[in-house]
Amino acid sequence: MRKDFVKKLILYISLSLLCFSIGIGLFLVRRNWMLIYWVPTYARSDDISGILNKKIALKKNINLFFYKDNSLKKEETSFVWLSSKAEILKLIIGNWLTLVYEERILEKRIRVESVALSSSEQEAYISFDQSLFLQEWPIHKKAQVLDGLCKTVDEAGLNIQNIMFLVDHEPLEDDHLDFSQPFSCNKKMFV
């Protein structure tokens, strides 16, 4: 009787430790503190290095810039740096839009529909689902929003020189600013 009790106790403790270890592992993967990349056992070592070079994603810290109370603020966040420059840019701008919405600079949620790059990858075409700002905003507030976005893109180190702002894949329309031409990311606007 006592022997059965000890065996069951050992079994329950072993199962508890196994479940705890699996839970910790899943938590670390979910938080992106541990990355798991499965390499098939039949792959040769030179094939493995080629696969890893294509698939490696780096974690990089990026500063997101925005104007609040007429002063430039920044918030550092980390991104998984992928191999596609357009996907990285879409991710950065999407996170920037979320930040400025949460800071109550933008009054509505805006989503990036698509990002395309020119053949030289120095000009970006960014299409939003709606306008970045309200028509009744003063030009200074509009310029602050655009300057924060351009500074964020410039500081990310993607070598984007110009950005063409689009809404539903058409040039953004505004009474104060002309969006028929791309905006330069390397100069300060009116701010």
Secondary structure, DSSP 8 states (H G I E B T S, - for coil): -HHHHHHHHHHHHHHHHHHHHHHHHHHHHHTTSS------TTS-HHHHHHHHHHH--EEEEEEEEEEETTEEEEEEEEEEE-S-HHHHHHHHHHHHHHHHHHTTSSSS---EEEEEE-TTS-EEEEEESS-SS-TTS-HHHHHHHHHHHHHHHHHTT----EEEEEETTEE---SSS--SS-EESSS----
